[in-house]
Amino acid sequence: MINVAIDGPAGAGKSTVAKAVASRMGLIYLDTGAMYRATAYTALSRGIDVTDEDSVKAMLEDMSMDIAYENGVQQIYVNGVNTTPYLREHRMSKAASDISALPPVRYKMVELQRLFAASHDVVLDGRDIGTFVLPEANCKFYMTATAEERADRRYKELVEKGQQVDRDALLKDIMQRDYNDSHREVAPLKQAEDAEYLDTTNMSIDEVVQHVMRRIREKVDPHPAEAPSEVEAKEENKASKGSDRIKKYYKPLKSYGFYKFMRLILVPVQKLFWPIKLVNPQNAVKGRAIYICNHYSKVDTFLPLVKLFKKEPHILAKSELFEVPISAWFLYHMGAIPVRRGEADIDCVKCVLKLLKDDKQLMMFPEGTRNKQGTQQMAEIKSGAARFAIKTKATVVPMMYYSKPRLFRRNWLYIGEPFTLEQFYGARDVEGRHAATEFIAQKLDETRKALNEYVETLKDKKGKPGKEK
Ligand code: DC
């Protein structure tokens, strides 16, 4: 059976994408959110409080749910009555979110969903499909977009339908549902380790659909005889040309002459504009190592390079930056390696493993994104650094900026205690990688604490931080 799982928060475009993919690939689409909505509808129509677990549990005992397809459109029957026309009412969204947090509801729905998936080639969309309902699904996606973008999409959709809505209220609503769905005890909304992360904020629906179909074909190839439509073929051609073009940047550079030349310019620029105090330079180990660092701004990518990697830099940079030829050329000659974020980028992995095995040093930003708020709190650490460090037994060197690099002020870059992931070297499974990633996150936390203490002592000695020369 083909089982495709698409999870993500409300309004990320999951159902639109899942429907289009299912219809073009001859799969069945199961909207699991509608099942929770139908349960909420049943409770509301019987006057049952959707947060009262005992009453809802009693209701479930004599509630039967059947899923049917009429003219290709999913219908949900509860005790023989079609509830579908009422499920998209606004009040049902909040009620479904509340009722879906109750364990007896989840267990019943999950059982139905597993039964359905066991006997159909299916695309399911929901919150917990990849993590809980179908952990063995062939293909998993975690689709999201910023809360603002999701509220805007919903706003446009409702306005087009002639409804009057308050955009701020929609945004508040979405944020509340995100919170509810990701903080409930049983099977909360979470990205599965092996799911592909897809941020659709700047993507059109068609781009997402093409991308998802391409991935499914790569993994399961359900109907190989079926030729893609003309539009699909064009899109695929464009995408594969893009990735072919990027492929050449995975080849190791023959000479770092350009980088050495650029250092002649960058070192004085750095000294003048972003004076930086490297704390604990003795922790910068030689030989095979992965330097990991928090990431605030574009500037913080080049400061450690000019300070630490005097001969040969190797740094991971998002592949989007390689789409413009001139920027690709420049980055490549500055030692950047493209990484396609949110997917298992085999070309990048091969390139990194080779350079670490050659005892070179890699620098990466394990959050995979910039911290635009400028807070000390880091985003979730991705598993890439742990995978590389386990596979190559490289030393990991944690680094931490005190704050976003500031112009004409002294900035601190703290080098923490180097460590290895020796205790995880045997770990090849998801849990092992997860534990190793947690360990790295802990080490980064310790580095942040040590850095803050260091800055506090400076403050005590010299007054305000950042002013002294
Ligand atoms: O996707 P939707 O907005 O129709 O989902 C309605 C609610 O149902 C949502 O707030 C969370 C819940 N839900 C869930 O808990 N698990 C799923 N697999 C799907 C939906």
Boltz pocket constraint, residues with backbone or C-beta under 6 A from the ligand:
constraints:
  - pocket:
      binder: B
      contacts: [[A, 10], [A, 11], [A, 32], [A, 33], [A, 34], [A, 36], [A, 37], [A, 92], [A, 93], [A, 96], [A, 97], [A, 100], [A, 101], [A, 125], [A, 126], [A, 127], [A, 128], [A, 129], [A, 177], [A, 181], [A, 187]]
      max_distance: 6.0
